[in-house]
Amino acid sequence: MPPDYTLPFPGPDLAEQELRYDYCYAKIPPEDRAGIVNMAWERGTAAARDVFARYDGEGNFFVIAERSGLSCEEVDKDYVMGDLRYFSDYLSGQKRIRLYTRSIALWAEQNNMDEAAARNLILSHEYFHFLECTALGLTSRLYQVPMLIIGPFKIGRTGIRALSEIGAHAFAHAYHQLLL
């Protein structure tokens, strides 16, 4: 599939870069990296197809969220912490998604995107995280590495958070493609 440059989320060609940002990246054997990226991407893509079919091609994620029992809160804030700007978050125990509207407005402007379309796209990304917590299981836990390695000793296990982000990017990307 050719890259979709109209969508300002990483496509499959940038998914491995997303994995490199994970603090556990160095613990992943090089021979496993492409496979786990593909696994996460395919999981997000499959979930997008399922949701698209379940909601008869509905393109408005505010409608999908409401039908799923999720509440969406729009917070008038540019949420920046350290060097990172946050656009949204999913609060699993509350079945609630927060959208940071000033952050989204800046992102939409930088990507020549309508603000409503940007909110919908970001909401679709968070909807995948909702699916992980309620139906799919966490994509980040499908591949685990030792928490701590001291010489020959490996202590504990932890998932790869970036895999959930790759799955969410794939979900948003695939859903967008289905709407075209």
Residue frames as qw, qx, qy, qz and C-alpha x, y, z in Angstrom:
[[0.000, 0.890, 0.455, 0.000, 0.00, 0.00, 0.00],
 [0.387, 0.503, -0.061, 0.771, 1.43, 3.44, -0.86],
 [0.249, -0.272, -0.518, 0.772, 1.86, 5.84, 2.06],
 [0.033, -0.815, -0.525, -0.242, -1.09, 8.14, 2.77],
 [0.380, 0.084, -0.190, 0.902, 0.45, 11.57, 3.16],
 [0.281, -0.552, -0.242, -0.747, -2.93, 13.19, 3.78],
 [0.755, -0.575, -0.298, -0.105, -3.13, 11.52, 7.19],
 [0.096, 0.782, -0.446, 0.424, -0.84, 13.10, 9.79],
 [0.801, -0.450, 0.370, -0.139, -0.39, 9.88, 11.80],
 [0.132, -0.501, 0.814, 0.262, 2.52, 7.55, 11.18],
 [0.848, 0.255, -0.225, -0.407, 1.73, 5.02, 8.48],
 [0.987, -0.126, 0.068, 0.076, 3.12, 1.51, 8.26],
 [0.673, 0.532, -0.196, 0.474, 6.36, 2.91, 6.86],
 [0.020, 0.644, -0.394, 0.656, 6.96, 4.87, 10.10],
 [0.827, -0.474, -0.138, -0.271, 5.69, 2.28, 12.57],
 [0.849, -0.035, -0.297, 0.436, 9.18, 0.92, 13.26],
 [0.212, 0.474, -0.231, 0.823, 10.29, 4.46, 14.13],
 [0.591, -0.576, -0.015, -0.565, 7.52, 4.54, 16.74],
 [0.936, -0.247, -0.229, 0.106, 8.98, 1.33, 18.20],
 [0.608, 0.299, -0.290, 0.676, 12.41, 2.97, 18.44],
 [0.174, -0.617, 0.144, -0.754, 10.94, 5.62, 20.76],
 [0.825, -0.478, -0.220, -0.205, 10.00, 2.97, 23.34],
 [0.257, -0.777, 0.532, -0.218, 12.28, 2.88, 26.37],
 [0.803, -0.210, 0.556, -0.041, 12.45, -0.94, 26.07],
 [0.699, 0.657, -0.190, -0.207, 13.58, -0.87, 22.43],
 [0.169, 0.660, -0.730, 0.059, 17.14, -2.00, 23.19],
 [0.492, -0.205, 0.795, -0.289, 15.79, -5.10, 24.94],
 [0.826, 0.404, 0.226, -0.321, 13.97, -6.29, 21.81],
 [0.617, -0.168, 0.616, 0.460, 16.11, -8.66, 19.74],
 [0.149, 0.455, -0.365, -0.798, 16.67, -7.08, 16.29],
 [0.099, -0.026, -0.902, -0.420, 15.25, -10.14, 14.56],
 [0.001, -0.519, -0.824, 0.227, 11.91, -9.69, 16.41],
 [0.015, 0.410, 0.141, -0.901, 11.35, -5.99, 15.67],
 [0.280, 0.086, -0.520, -0.803, 9.76, -6.12, 12.22],
 [0.323, -0.269, -0.895, -0.152, 7.50, -8.98, 13.26],
 [0.160, -0.513, -0.663, 0.521, 6.09, -7.28, 16.34],
 [0.121, 0.333, -0.077, -0.932, 5.57, -4.02, 14.44],
 [0.331, -0.033, -0.704, -0.628, 3.62, -5.94, 11.78],
 [0.272, -0.370, -0.876, 0.148, 1.64, -7.78, 14.46],
 [0.037, -0.494, -0.429, 0.756, 0.60, -4.50, 16.14],
 [0.202, 0.256, -0.325, -0.888, -0.20, -2.85, 12.79],
 [0.326, -0.144, -0.835, -0.419, -2.34, -5.80, 11.67],
 [0.180, -0.431, -0.792, 0.392, -4.18, -5.83, 14.98],
 [0.090, 0.463, 0.184, -0.862, -5.14, -2.18, 14.61],
 [0.269, 0.166, -0.573, -0.756, -6.14, -2.70, 10.97],
 [0.277, -0.255, -0.916, -0.136, -8.32, -5.72, 11.80],
 [0.078, -0.493, -0.631, 0.594, -10.00, -3.80, 14.64],
 [0.173, 0.353, -0.124, -0.911, -10.76, -0.92, 12.25],
 [0.321, -0.031, -0.763, -0.560, -12.44, -3.30, 9.80],
 [0.244, -0.371, -0.877, 0.185, -14.49, -4.83, 12.62],
 [0.001, -0.504, -0.401, 0.765, -15.64, -1.45, 13.98],
 [0.204, 0.230, -0.400, -0.863, -16.38, -0.17, 10.47],
 [0.342, -0.184, -0.846, -0.367, -18.63, -3.18, 9.86],
 [0.216, -0.419, -0.778, 0.415, -20.23, -3.07, 13.33],
 [0.041, 0.611, 0.296, -0.733, -21.19, 0.61, 12.93],
 [0.555, 0.650, 0.509, 0.095, -22.17, 0.38, 9.25],
 [0.542, 0.399, 0.179, 0.718, -19.37, 2.65, 8.05],
 [0.234, -0.946, -0.220, 0.034, -20.13, 5.45, 10.50],
 [0.596, 0.465, -0.150, 0.637, -17.39, 8.05, 10.13],
 [0.207, -0.743, 0.171, -0.613, -18.11, 10.16, 13.20],
 [0.531, 0.037, -0.757, 0.379, -16.23, 8.77, 16.19],
 [0.240, -0.161, 0.423, -0.859, -18.21, 10.95, 18.56],
 [0.790, -0.036, -0.152, -0.593, -21.28, 8.90, 17.52],
 [0.767, 0.127, -0.626, 0.063, -19.34, 5.62, 17.74],
 [0.205, 0.213, -0.674, 0.677, -18.00, 6.54, 21.18],
 [0.491, -0.146, 0.264, -0.817, -21.45, 7.43, 22.47],
 [0.863, 0.027, -0.304, -0.403, -22.92, 4.17, 21.13],
 [0.685, 0.174, -0.649, 0.282, -20.06, 2.34, 22.88],
 [0.630, -0.696, -0.338, 0.067, -20.85, 3.89, 26.25],
 [0.589, -0.052, -0.113, 0.799, -17.88, 6.24, 26.19],
 [0.012, -0.954, -0.238, 0.180, -18.04, 9.86, 27.19],
 [0.603, 0.344, 0.079, 0.715, -15.90, 12.43, 25.41],
 [0.281, -0.864, -0.199, 0.368, -14.76, 15.50, 27.25],
 [0.523, 0.630, 0.055, 0.572, -13.32, 18.41, 25.30],
 [0.533, -0.673, -0.155, 0.488, -10.86, 20.29, 27.49],
 [0.325, 0.923, 0.008, 0.206, -9.86, 23.80, 26.39],
 [0.559, -0.719, 0.356, 0.207, -6.15, 23.29, 26.99],
 [0.622, 0.624, -0.467, 0.073, -2.84, 23.05, 25.17],
 [0.851, -0.490, 0.186, -0.041, -1.47, 20.15, 27.21],
 [0.590, 0.609, -0.458, 0.266, 2.32, 20.18, 27.11],
 [0.764, -0.615, 0.195, 0.007, 4.44, 18.24, 29.55],
 [0.631, -0.363, 0.470, 0.500, 8.20, 18.40, 29.14],
 [0.010, -0.348, 0.558, 0.753, 8.90, 18.26, 25.42],
 [0.045, 0.257, 0.921, 0.291, 5.67, 16.45, 24.55],
 [0.426, 0.020, 0.001, -0.905, 2.32, 17.87, 23.50],
 [0.183, 0.209, 0.952, -0.131, -0.65, 15.66, 24.38],
 [0.292, -0.098, -0.438, -0.845, -3.80, 15.73, 22.28],
 [0.771, -0.271, -0.220, -0.532, -5.96, 13.27, 24.17],
 [0.022, 0.279, -0.919, 0.276, -6.07, 10.47, 26.66],
 [0.685, -0.263, -0.556, -0.390, -8.30, 7.53, 27.48],
 [0.293, -0.389, 0.630, -0.605, -9.27, 7.09, 31.13],
 [0.416, -0.001, -0.882, -0.222, -10.00, 3.36, 31.27],
 [0.116, -0.255, -0.840, 0.465, -11.59, 3.15, 34.69],
 [0.221, 0.460, 0.329, -0.794, -14.01, 5.91, 33.74],
 [0.468, 0.463, 0.689, 0.303, -14.77, 4.96, 30.10],
 [0.101, 0.949, 0.146, -0.259, -13.93, 8.53, 29.20],
 [0.659, 0.261, 0.191, 0.679, -11.76, 10.19, 26.58],
 [0.127, -0.850, -0.094, 0.502, -10.40, 13.69, 27.04],
 [0.598, 0.539, 0.258, 0.534, -9.57, 15.75, 23.96],
 [0.348, -0.592, -0.069, 0.724, -7.28, 18.75, 24.53],
 [0.478, 0.781, 0.400, 0.036, -8.79, 21.17, 22.04],
 [0.050, 0.942, -0.246, -0.222, -6.04, 23.79, 21.94],
 [0.442, -0.408, 0.738, 0.306, -3.41, 21.11, 21.35],
 [0.575, 0.381, 0.706, 0.163, -5.57, 19.62, 18.61],
 [0.323, 0.919, 0.168, -0.150, -6.14, 23.04, 17.03],
 [0.129, -0.791, 0.507, 0.317, -2.37, 23.59, 16.78],
 [0.496, -0.118, 0.825, 0.244, -1.87, 20.11, 15.33],
 [0.529, 0.641, 0.557, -0.004, -4.70, 20.64, 12.83],
 [0.194, 0.946, -0.095, -0.240, -3.18, 23.95, 11.72],
 [0.270, -0.614, 0.676, 0.306, 0.30, 22.42, 11.33],
 [0.393, 0.032, 0.887, 0.239, -1.18, 19.63, 9.20],
 [0.266, 0.101, -0.375, -0.882, -3.56, 21.81, 7.14],
 [0.220, -0.298, -0.926, -0.077, -6.50, 19.96, 8.57],
 [0.430, -0.560, -0.232, -0.669, -9.99, 21.04, 9.59],
 [0.184, -0.385, 0.672, -0.606, -10.28, 21.07, 13.42],
 [0.819, -0.050, 0.230, -0.523, -13.39, 18.89, 13.45],
 [0.880, 0.324, -0.345, -0.047, -11.67, 16.31, 11.25],
 [0.302, 0.491, -0.680, 0.453, -8.59, 16.45, 13.51],
 [0.492, -0.300, 0.533, -0.619, -10.71, 15.86, 16.63],
 [0.925, 0.110, 0.020, -0.362, -12.44, 12.94, 14.95],
 [0.728, 0.444, -0.503, 0.140, -9.13, 11.41, 13.84],
 [0.062, 0.444, -0.701, 0.555, -7.57, 11.75, 17.29],
 [0.696, -0.168, 0.371, -0.592, -10.72, 10.34, 18.86],
 [0.922, 0.226, -0.247, -0.194, -10.44, 7.32, 16.56],
 [0.441, 0.460, -0.675, 0.371, -6.89, 6.75, 17.85],
 [0.266, -0.302, 0.638, -0.656, -8.13, 6.83, 21.46],
 [0.849, 0.006, 0.016, -0.528, -11.05, 4.57, 20.54],
 [0.760, 0.278, -0.584, 0.062, -8.53, 1.83, 19.77],
 [0.124, 0.312, -0.727, 0.599, -7.14, 2.19, 23.31],
 [0.640, -0.112, 0.298, -0.699, -10.72, 1.82, 24.58],
 [0.894, 0.174, -0.304, -0.278, -11.03, -1.39, 22.54],
 [0.483, 0.362, -0.725, 0.331, -7.77, -2.67, 24.02],
 [0.136, -0.230, 0.659, -0.703, -9.06, -2.14, 27.55],
 [0.647, 0.057, 0.339, -0.681, -12.53, -3.54, 26.96],
 [0.901, 0.298, 0.082, -0.303, -12.38, -6.18, 24.23],
 [0.726, 0.576, -0.371, 0.067, -9.01, -6.87, 22.63],
 [0.821, -0.422, -0.005, 0.383, -6.54, -6.91, 25.50],
 [0.102, -0.905, 0.232, 0.342, -3.52, -4.63, 25.56],
 [0.785, 0.591, -0.142, 0.124, -1.44, -4.81, 22.41],
 [0.033, 0.803, -0.525, 0.280, 1.56, -3.74, 24.51],
 [0.630, -0.408, 0.614, -0.244, 1.40, -7.05, 26.38],
 [0.933, 0.324, 0.023, -0.155, 1.51, -9.29, 23.33],
 [0.750, 0.383, -0.325, 0.430, 5.30, -9.13, 23.30],
 [0.536, -0.841, 0.060, -0.048, 7.27, -8.85, 26.52],
 [0.566, 0.520, -0.460, 0.445, 10.88, -8.30, 27.49],
 [0.617, -0.340, -0.518, 0.485, 12.67, -8.57, 30.84],
 [0.187, -0.966, -0.164, -0.072, 12.19, -5.55, 33.10],
 [0.237, -0.864, 0.444, 0.021, 15.74, -5.72, 34.30],
 [0.926, 0.255, -0.206, 0.186, 18.80, -7.55, 33.03],
 [0.319, -0.826, 0.462, -0.057, 21.78, -7.89, 35.35],
 [0.153, -0.436, 0.871, 0.166, 24.47, -10.04, 33.78],
 [0.180, -0.044, -0.929, -0.320, 22.90, -13.42, 33.10],
 [0.045, 0.411, 0.797, -0.440, 19.86, -12.65, 35.30],
 [0.166, -0.328, -0.442, -0.818, 16.55, -11.46, 33.85],
 [0.006, -0.289, -0.716, 0.635, 14.08, -10.06, 36.34],
 [0.353, 0.546, 0.417, -0.635, 10.38, -9.51, 35.68],
 [0.344, 0.341, 0.687, 0.541, 8.58, -8.95, 32.39],
 [0.162, 0.601, 0.201, -0.757, 7.16, -5.83, 30.79],
 [0.585, 0.616, 0.512, 0.128, 5.26, -5.12, 27.63],
 [0.366, 0.010, 0.293, 0.883, 6.22, -2.71, 24.87],
 [0.169, 0.643, 0.406, -0.628, 4.04, 0.41, 25.13],
 [0.127, 0.436, -0.434, -0.778, 4.86, 1.48, 21.58],
 [0.028, 0.142, 0.936, 0.319, 2.98, -1.55, 20.25],
 [0.105, 0.661, 0.670, -0.320, -0.29, -0.09, 21.57],
 [0.098, 0.700, -0.067, -0.704, 0.52, 3.21, 19.88],
 [0.012, 0.224, -0.771, -0.595, 1.34, 1.44, 16.61],
 [0.073, 0.393, 0.915, 0.056, -1.96, -0.43, 16.83],
 [0.101, 0.746, 0.425, -0.503, -3.85, 2.83, 17.49],
 [0.068, 0.556, -0.385, -0.734, -2.12, 4.54, 14.55],
 [0.022, 0.010, 0.906, 0.422, -3.01, 1.56, 12.35],
 [0.118, 0.568, 0.785, -0.218, -6.62, 1.67, 13.53],
 [0.139, 0.755, 0.132, -0.628, -6.96, 5.38, 12.71],
 [0.023, 0.436, -0.626, -0.646, -5.14, 4.95, 9.39],
 [0.065, 0.152, 0.950, 0.266, -7.18, 1.91, 8.30],
 [0.158, 0.651, 0.659, -0.341, -10.49, 3.44, 9.35],
 [0.122, 0.691, -0.127, -0.701, -9.67, 6.60, 7.41],
 [0.018, 0.246, -0.796, -0.553, -8.88, 4.46, 4.35],
 [0.121, 0.371, 0.921, 0.005, -12.18, 2.60, 4.69],
 [0.163, 0.727, 0.410, -0.526, -14.06, 5.91, 4.63],
 [0.012, 0.498, -0.419, -0.759, -12.47, 6.99, 1.34]]
